[in-house]
Amino acid sequence: MFRRIFVITVLIFMVSVFFAIPTFANNLKGVLEINSWWTAGGEAEGLNALFEIYRAKYPDVEVINATVAGGAGTNAKAVFKTRMLGGDPPDTFQVHAGHELIDTWVVPGYMQPLTDIYKSEGWTEAMPQGVLDIVSYQGDYWSVPVNIHRSNVLWFNKSIFDKYKITPPRTFNQFFDVCDELKTKGVVPFVMGTKGGWEAGHVFESILLGKLGANDYNGLWTGEVKWSDPRVTDALETFAKMVSYLNTDHSALTWDEAGQYLLKEKGAMMIMGDWTNGWFMSVGFEDYGWAPPPNTEGIFLALSDSFALPKGCKNQENVIAWLKVLGSKEGQYSFNKAKGSIPARTDVDISDYNDYLKSAARDWQRDAISPSVMHGAAASEGWTTEYKDTISLFVSRPDVSYTQKVLVTAAEEYLKK
């Protein structure tokens, strides 16, 4: 009799434990405030896909979508910074993986490491070493990358190229030949929107990459290559010439508003990151092609969006559950298909992604990888801001000598820190 009671008791205990585990895992309540700058197009659709996954798993948690509009996070970062320094951190916030996170928030001690989550979720095996290196500092992992984006992409209107029998330019000389031909046809050769202040810096990093190559471009941000290098002079002169072919209303437009030139067949080319692919998908535009910007074939200028865990956040358990969704196969598949980027994980099936994303995934595996400065991977936030402001001014006042001197001084200042 005692034995029977013991067996029944053990069975009841095991059943209760079995059912308690999933109940505990889904027993999260309260709120989760998610701060980002994903407000439109494919990026908003990708974020909503993550929300749907999270809400299905944790229906009792109220998700607060605290987005702040502004390309490249220029406005959002200011809001995050005020809250972080004021002792009122958001539960979690979007941040570019790399120096932007490490230098700004990890080194001063504002963040919590995520190494235990990486190990428990198997991300150290699912993500390539290059990605792990970007999110690492002093032996710990500090944010969860949800994607890989490519900064250096030349987008073009296929109908315009087909009409005038133009092939994507592979060199700067070819690029300017194409610009001259298109200008005679009444088409704006090269479009850009500079309203946000960051777009010129974005374009110029691809020009630097094309002039210096992967290794020496990387060296600009580490101090191994000087900004007084004549190839930087050449890059500035080339950019000044490119600006002469721009749409005249660029200062009044954001990058996607400038992209309307391509949609309406009024403009032919633009250099922008591959979130453009997600935007094209979101507006139903299919008449586009892509190529590396001049002289950057075989080089992948990379960045990654990620989320982190601030010290002192109010809803830590809810944040940890969110981070696990971000790093999951399901989360990475759904988010990146909508946003127009590729998963940070290498074990996600992307066979039903569009042709651009498949090509980006192939290039990610075989190209030389360089970090984007404009999107937080290559340099500290202060150095990036100095670079951004200098190049933004250059578009309206293309003084090569003055601009190069400013960049030389800024590099010397920030590389000492």
TORPA-969273 format. One record per residue (C-alpha): chain; z, x, y; residue number from 1; residue in one letter. Coordinates in steps of 0.25 Angstrom, whole numbers, plus 2048, in hexadecimal, padded with zeros to 3 digits. Example, Ala and Ser with C-alpha at 12.3 -4.5 7.8 and 13.67 -1.06 7.14 Angstrom:
2
ATOM   chaine     z     x     y   num   residu
ATOM        A   81F   831   7EE     1        a
ATOM        A   81D   837   7FC     2        s
//
This chain:
417
ATOM   chaine     z     x     y   num   residu
ATOM        A   800   800   800     1        m
ATOM        A   804   80B   80A     2        f
ATOM        A   7F7   812   806     3        r
ATOM        A   7EF   806   809     4        r
ATOM        A   7F6   803   817     5        i
ATOM        A   7F3   812   81A     6        f
ATOM        A   7E4   811   817     7        v
ATOM        A   7E3   804   81F     8        i
ATOM        A   7EA   80A   82B     9        t
ATOM        A   7E1   817   82A    10        v
ATOM        A   7D5   80E   82A    11        l
ATOM        A   7DA   805   836    12        i
ATOM        A   7DC   812   83E    13        f
ATOM        A   7CF   818   83B    14        m
ATOM        A   7C8   80B   83E    15        v
ATOM        A   7D0   80A   84B    16        s
ATOM        A   7CC   818   84F    17        v
ATOM        A   7BE   816   84B    18        f
ATOM        A   7BC   80A   855    19        f
ATOM        A   7C5   810   85F    20        a
ATOM        A   7BC   81C   861    21        i
ATOM        A   7B0   815   867    22        p
ATOM        A   7B9   80B   86E    23        t
ATOM        A   7C0   817   875    24        f
ATOM        A   7B3   81D   878    25        a
ATOM        A   7AE   810   87F    26        n
ATOM        A   7BB   80C   885    27        n
ATOM        A   7B8   812   893    28        l
ATOM        A   7BA   80A   89F    29        k
ATOM        A   7BB   80B   8AE    30        g
ATOM        A   7AF   811   8B6    31        v
ATOM        A   7A6   81D   8B6    32        l
ATOM        A   7A0   821   8C4    33        e
ATOM        A   793   829   8C2    34        i
ATOM        A   78E   830   8CE    35        n
ATOM        A   77F   835   8CF    36        s
ATOM        A   773   835   8D7    37        w
ATOM        A   76A   82D   8CE    38        w
ATOM        A   766   821   8D6    39        t
ATOM        A   758   81E   8D3    40        a
ATOM        A   74C   81E   8C9    41        g
ATOM        A   74D   825   8BC    42        g
ATOM        A   75B   82C   8C0    43        e
ATOM        A   761   81E   8C2    44        a
ATOM        A   75B   819   8B5    45        e
ATOM        A   760   825   8AD    46        g
ATOM        A   76E   823   8B3    47        l
ATOM        A   76E   814   8B0    48        n
ATOM        A   76A   818   8A1    49        a
ATOM        A   777   820   8A0    50        l
ATOM        A   77F   815   8A6    51        f
ATOM        A   77A   80B   89C    52        e
ATOM        A   77E   815   891    53        i
ATOM        A   78C   817   896    54        y
ATOM        A   78F   808   899    55        r
ATOM        A   78B   805   88B    56        a
ATOM        A   795   80F   885    57        k
ATOM        A   7A0   80C   890    58        y
ATOM        A   79E   7FE   894    59        p
ATOM        A   7AC   7FD   89B    60        d
ATOM        A   7A9   808   8A5    61        v
ATOM        A   7A3   805   8B2    62        e
ATOM        A   798   80F   8B6    63        v
ATOM        A   797   811   8C5    64        i
ATOM        A   78A   817   8C9    65        n
ATOM        A   78D   81F   8D5    66        a
ATOM        A   780   824   8D9    67        t
ATOM        A   77D   82B   8E6    68        v
ATOM        A   76E   82B   8EA    69        a
ATOM        A   767   838   8EE    70        g
ATOM        A   75D   841   8E6    71        g
ATOM        A   763   84D   8DF    72        a
ATOM        A   771   848   8E2    73        g
ATOM        A   772   84D   8F0    74        t
ATOM        A   77A   841   8F4    75        n
ATOM        A   782   83E   8E8    76        a
ATOM        A   787   84D   8E7    77        k
ATOM        A   78D   84B   8F5    78        a
ATOM        A   794   83E   8F0    79        v
ATOM        A   799   845   8E4    80        f
ATOM        A   79E   851   8EB    81        k
ATOM        A   7A6   849   8F5    82        t
ATOM        A   7AD   842   8EA    83        r
ATOM        A   7AF   84E   8E1    84        m
ATOM        A   7B6   856   8ED    85        l
ATOM        A   7BD   84A   8F1    86        g
ATOM        A   7C4   848   8E4    87        g
ATOM        A   7BD   83C   8E0    88        d
ATOM        A   7B3   840   8D5    89        p
ATOM        A   7A9   836   8CF    90        p
ATOM        A   7AB   834   8C0    91        d
ATOM        A   79E   83C   8BE    92        t
ATOM        A   792   840   8C6    93        f
ATOM        A   784   845   8C5    94        q
ATOM        A   782   854   8C7    95        v
ATOM        A   777   85E   8C5    96        h
ATOM        A   77B   867   8B9    97        a
ATOM        A   77D   875   8BD    98        g
ATOM        A   781   87C   8C9    99        h
ATOM        A   783   86F   8D1   100        e
ATOM        A   78E   86A   8C8   101        l
ATOM        A   794   878   8C4   102        i
ATOM        A   795   87E   8D2   103        d
ATOM        A   798   872   8D9   104        t
ATOM        A   7A2   86B   8D0   105        w
ATOM        A   7A6   873   8C4   106        v
ATOM        A   7AA   880   8CA   107        v
ATOM        A   7B3   87A   8D4   108        p
ATOM        A   7BA   872   8C9   109        g
ATOM        A   7B6   863   8CB   110        y
ATOM        A   7B0   861   8BE   111        m
ATOM        A   7B5   85F   8AF   112        q
ATOM        A   7AD   866   8A4   113        p
ATOM        A   7A6   85E   89A   114        l
ATOM        A   7A5   869   88E   115        t
ATOM        A   7AD   860   885   116        d
ATOM        A   7A3   855   886   117        i
ATOM        A   798   85E   884   118        y
ATOM        A   79E   862   877   119        k
ATOM        A   7A2   855   872   120        s
ATOM        A   794   84E   876   121        e
ATOM        A   78C   85A   870   122        g
ATOM        A   785   85D   87D   123        w
ATOM        A   786   86C   87B   124        t
ATOM        A   77C   86A   86F   125        e
ATOM        A   774   85F   876   126        a
ATOM        A   771   866   883   127        m
ATOM        A   769   873   885   128        p
ATOM        A   771   880   889   129        q
ATOM        A   769   880   896   130        g
ATOM        A   770   872   89A   131        v
ATOM        A   77D   876   895   132        l
ATOM        A   77D   883   89D   133        d
ATOM        A   77A   87A   8AA   134        i
ATOM        A   786   872   8A8   135        v
ATOM        A   78F   87D   8A4   136        s
ATOM        A   79A   885   8AC   137        y
ATOM        A   7A4   88F   8A6   138        q
ATOM        A   7A3   88A   898   139        g
ATOM        A   7A3   87B   89B   140        d
ATOM        A   799   86F   89D   141        y
ATOM        A   79B   868   8AA   142        w
ATOM        A   791   85C   8AA   143        s
ATOM        A   788   854   8A1   144        v
ATOM        A   779   855   8A4   145        p
ATOM        A   771   848   8A2   146        v
ATOM        A   763   84E   8A4   147        n
ATOM        A   75A   85A   8A7   148        i
ATOM        A   751   858   8B3   149        h
ATOM        A   745   861   8B7   150        r
ATOM        A   744   865   8C6   151        s
ATOM        A   737   86B   8C6   152        n
ATOM        A   72C   860   8C3   153        v
ATOM        A   720   85E   8CB   154        l
ATOM        A   71C   84F   8CA   155        w
ATOM        A   70E   84A   8CE   156        f
ATOM        A   706   83E   8CE   157        n
ATOM        A   6FD   83E   8C3   158        k
ATOM        A   6F2   835   8C9   159        s
ATOM        A   6F1   83E   8D5   160        i
ATOM        A   6F0   84A   8CD   161        f
ATOM        A   6E6   843   8C3   162        d
ATOM        A   6DE   83E   8CF   163        k
ATOM        A   6DC   84B   8D5   164        y
ATOM        A   6DB   853   8C8   165        k
ATOM        A   6E8   85B   8CC   166        i
ATOM        A   6F1   862   8C1   167        t
ATOM        A   6FF   865   8C4   168        p
ATOM        A   700   872   8CC   169        p
ATOM        A   707   87E   8C4   170        r
ATOM        A   708   888   8CF   171        t
ATOM        A   70B   886   8DE   172        f
ATOM        A   6FD   88A   8E2   173        n
ATOM        A   6F8   87F   8D9   174        q
ATOM        A   702   875   8DF   175        f
ATOM        A   6FD   878   8ED   176        f
ATOM        A   6EF   877   8E9   177        d
ATOM        A   6F2   869   8E3   178        v
ATOM        A   6F9   865   8F0   179        c
ATOM        A   6ED   869   8F9   180        d
ATOM        A   6E4   861   8F0   181        e
ATOM        A   6ED   855   8F0   182        l
ATOM        A   6EF   856   8FF   183        k
ATOM        A   6E0   854   901   184        t
ATOM        A   6E0   848   8F9   185        k
ATOM        A   6EB   841   902   186        g
ATOM        A   6F6   842   8F7   187        v
ATOM        A   703   848   8FB   188        v
ATOM        A   703   854   8F2   189        p
ATOM        A   712   857   8F0   190        f
ATOM        A   71D   84D   8F3   191        v
ATOM        A   72C   84F   8F5   192        m
ATOM        A   738   846   8FB   193        g
ATOM        A   742   84F   902   194        t
ATOM        A   74B   844   908   195        k
ATOM        A   757   847   8FE   196        g
ATOM        A   757   856   902   197        g
ATOM        A   756   85C   8F4   198        w
ATOM        A   748   859   8F0   199        e
ATOM        A   742   865   8F7   200        a
ATOM        A   74C   86E   8F0   201        g
ATOM        A   748   868   8E3   202        h
ATOM        A   739   86B   8E6   203        v
ATOM        A   73C   879   8EB   204        f
ATOM        A   744   87D   8DE   205        e
ATOM        A   737   87B   8D6   206        s
ATOM        A   72F   884   8E0   207        i
ATOM        A   73A   88F   8DE   208        l
ATOM        A   739   88D   8CF   209        l
ATOM        A   72A   88F   8D0   210        g
ATOM        A   72A   89B   8D9   211        k
ATOM        A   735   8A2   8D2   212        l
ATOM        A   735   89E   8C3   213        g
ATOM        A   741   899   8BB   214        a
ATOM        A   749   8A6   8BB   215        n
ATOM        A   748   8AA   8C9   216        d
ATOM        A   74A   89B   8CE   217        y
ATOM        A   757   89B   8C6   218        n
ATOM        A   75A   8A8   8CD   219        g
ATOM        A   75A   8A2   8DB   220        l
ATOM        A   766   89A   8D7   221        w
ATOM        A   76E   8A6   8D0   222        t
ATOM        A   76B   8B0   8DB   223        g
ATOM        A   762   8B9   8D2   224        e
ATOM        A   756   8B5   8DB   225        v
ATOM        A   757   8B6   8EA   226        k
ATOM        A   752   8AA   8F3   227        w
ATOM        A   74C   8B5   8FB   228        s
ATOM        A   742   8B7   8F0   229        d
ATOM        A   733   8B6   8F5   230        p
ATOM        A   731   8AB   8EA   231        r
ATOM        A   73B   8A2   8F1   232        v
ATOM        A   733   8A5   8FE   233        t
ATOM        A   726   8A1   8F6   234        d
ATOM        A   72D   894   8F1   235        a
ATOM        A   731   890   8FF   236        l
ATOM        A   723   892   904   237        e
ATOM        A   71D   88A   8F8   238        t
ATOM        A   727   87F   8FB   239        f
ATOM        A   723   87F   90A   240        a
ATOM        A   714   87D   906   241        k
ATOM        A   718   872   8FC   242        m
ATOM        A   71F   86B   907   243        v
ATOM        A   712   86B   90F   244        s
ATOM        A   70C   861   905   245        y
ATOM        A   718   858   904   246        l
ATOM        A   718   849   908   247        n
ATOM        A   71C   848   917   248        t
ATOM        A   727   83E   914   249        d
ATOM        A   72F   846   90A   250        h
ATOM        A   73C   847   913   251        s
ATOM        A   73D   838   913   252        a
ATOM        A   73C   837   903   253        l
ATOM        A   744   839   8F7   254        t
ATOM        A   73E   840   8EB   255        w
ATOM        A   73A   833   8E4   256        d
ATOM        A   735   82D   8F1   257        e
ATOM        A   72C   838   8F2   258        a
ATOM        A   728   836   8E4   259        g
ATOM        A   722   829   8E8   260        q
ATOM        A   716   831   8EE   261        y
ATOM        A   713   834   8DF   262        l
ATOM        A   715   826   8DB   263        l
ATOM        A   70B   821   8E6   264        k
ATOM        A   701   82C   8E3   265        e
ATOM        A   703   831   8F1   266        k
ATOM        A   709   83E   8ED   267        g
ATOM        A   706   847   8E1   268        a
ATOM        A   711   851   8DE   269        m
ATOM        A   720   852   8DF   270        m
ATOM        A   72B   85C   8DA   271        i
ATOM        A   737   855   8D5   272        m
ATOM        A   740   855   8C9   273        g
ATOM        A   73D   84D   8BD   274        d
ATOM        A   746   842   8C1   275        w
ATOM        A   739   83E   8C7   276        t
ATOM        A   734   83B   8B9   277        n
ATOM        A   740   830   8B8   278        g
ATOM        A   73C   82B   8C6   279        w
ATOM        A   72E   829   8C2   280        f
ATOM        A   732   822   8B6   281        m
ATOM        A   73B   819   8BE   282        s
ATOM        A   730   814   8C7   283        v
ATOM        A   726   813   8BD   284        g
ATOM        A   71D   81E   8C1   285        f
ATOM        A   715   825   8B6   286        e
ATOM        A   70A   82C   8BE   287        d
ATOM        A   711   83A   8BF   288        y
ATOM        A   70F   847   8B9   289        g
ATOM        A   718   854   8B9   290        w
ATOM        A   717   863   8B9   291        a
ATOM        A   720   86F   8BC   292        p
ATOM        A   71F   872   8CB   293        p
ATOM        A   717   87E   8CE   294        p
ATOM        A   71A   88B   8C7   295        n
ATOM        A   726   885   8BF   296        t
ATOM        A   720   882   8B2   297        e
ATOM        A   729   886   8A7   298        g
ATOM        A   736   884   8AF   299        i
ATOM        A   73F   879   8AF   300        f
ATOM        A   747   877   8BB   301        l
ATOM        A   753   86F   8B6   302        a
ATOM        A   75F   867   8BA   303        l
ATOM        A   768   85D   8B4   304        s
ATOM        A   770   851   8B8   305        d
ATOM        A   77E   851   8B2   306        s
ATOM        A   78B   84A   8B4   307        f
ATOM        A   799   850   8B4   308        a
ATOM        A   7A8   84D   8B3   309        l
ATOM        A   7B0   84F   8C0   310        p
ATOM        A   7BF   852   8BF   311        k
ATOM        A   7C7   846   8C4   312        g
ATOM        A   7BD   83C   8C1   313        c
ATOM        A   7C3   82E   8BF   314        k
ATOM        A   7BC   82A   8B2   315        n
ATOM        A   7BB   836   8AA   316        q
ATOM        A   7BA   82F   89C   317        e
ATOM        A   7AE   827   8A1   318        n
ATOM        A   7A7   833   8A7   319        v
ATOM        A   7A8   83A   89A   320        i
ATOM        A   7A2   82E   893   321        a
ATOM        A   797   82F   89D   322        w
ATOM        A   794   83D   89B   323        l
ATOM        A   793   83B   88C   324        k
ATOM        A   788   831   88F   325        v
ATOM        A   781   83A   898   326        l
ATOM        A   780   845   88D   327        g
ATOM        A   77D   83C   882   328        s
ATOM        A   76F   83B   87C   329        k
ATOM        A   76E   82C   880   330        e
ATOM        A   772   82F   88E   331        g
ATOM        A   769   83B   890   332        q
ATOM        A   75D   833   88A   333        y
ATOM        A   75F   827   892   334        s
ATOM        A   762   82E   89F   335        f
ATOM        A   757   838   89F   336        n
ATOM        A   74C   82E   89A   337        k
ATOM        A   74E   826   8A7   338        a
ATOM        A   751   831   8B1   339        k
ATOM        A   745   83A   8AD   340        g
ATOM        A   74D   846   8A8   341        s
ATOM        A   74F   84C   89B   342        i
ATOM        A   75C   84C   893   343        p
ATOM        A   766   858   894   344        a
ATOM        A   768   857   885   345        r
ATOM        A   75D   85C   87C   346        t
ATOM        A   75F   852   870   347        d
ATOM        A   75B   845   877   348        v
ATOM        A   74E   83F   873   349        d
ATOM        A   744   83D   87E   350        i
ATOM        A   738   839   877   351        s
ATOM        A   737   82D   87F   352        d
ATOM        A   738   834   88D   353        y
ATOM        A   72C   834   896   354        n
ATOM        A   722   840   895   355        d
ATOM        A   728   847   8A1   356        y
ATOM        A   736   848   89B   357        l
ATOM        A   731   84D   88E   358        k
ATOM        A   729   858   895   359        s
ATOM        A   736   85B   89D   360        a
ATOM        A   73E   85C   890   361        a
ATOM        A   734   866   88A   362        r
ATOM        A   734   86E   896   363        d
ATOM        A   743   86F   896   364        w
ATOM        A   743   875   889   365        q
ATOM        A   739   880   88C   366        r
ATOM        A   738   883   89B   367        d
ATOM        A   741   88D   8A2   368        a
ATOM        A   74C   886   8A9   369        i
ATOM        A   750   887   8B7   370        s
ATOM        A   75B   880   8BF   371        p
ATOM        A   758   876   8CA   372        s
ATOM        A   760   87A   8D7   373        v
ATOM        A   75D   86D   8DE   374        m
ATOM        A   764   866   8D3   375        h
ATOM        A   770   86E   8D1   376        g
ATOM        A   76D   877   8C5   377        a
ATOM        A   76A   884   8CC   378        a
ATOM        A   774   886   8D7   379        a
ATOM        A   781   881   8DD   380        s
ATOM        A   781   874   8E5   381        e
ATOM        A   783   87C   8F2   382        g
ATOM        A   777   885   8F0   383        w
ATOM        A   76E   87A   8EB   384        t
ATOM        A   772   872   8F8   385        t
ATOM        A   76E   87E   901   386        e
ATOM        A   761   87F   8F9   387        y
ATOM        A   75E   871   8FA   388        k
ATOM        A   760   870   909   389        d
ATOM        A   758   87C   90C   390        t
ATOM        A   74C   878   904   391        i
ATOM        A   74D   86A   90A   392        s
ATOM        A   74C   870   918   393        l
ATOM        A   741   878   914   394        f
ATOM        A   738   86C   911   395        v
ATOM        A   739   868   920   396        s
ATOM        A   739   876   925   397        r
ATOM        A   732   87F   91B   398        p
ATOM        A   737   88D   921   399        d
ATOM        A   736   896   915   400        v
ATOM        A   73D   8A2   91B   401        s
ATOM        A   749   89A   921   402        y
ATOM        A   74A   892   914   403        t
ATOM        A   74A   89E   90B   404        q
ATOM        A   755   8A5   913   405        k
ATOM        A   75E   899   912   406        v
ATOM        A   75C   899   903   407        l
ATOM        A   75F   8A8   902   408        v
ATOM        A   76C   8A6   90A   409        t
ATOM        A   770   899   902   410        a
ATOM        A   76E   8A0   8F5   411        a
ATOM        A   777   8AC   8F9   412        e
ATOM        A   782   8A3   8FE   413        e
ATOM        A   782   89A   8F1   414        y
ATOM        A   780   8A5   8E7   415        l
ATOM        A   78C   8AC   8EC   416        k
ATOM        A   795   8A1   8E9   417        k
//
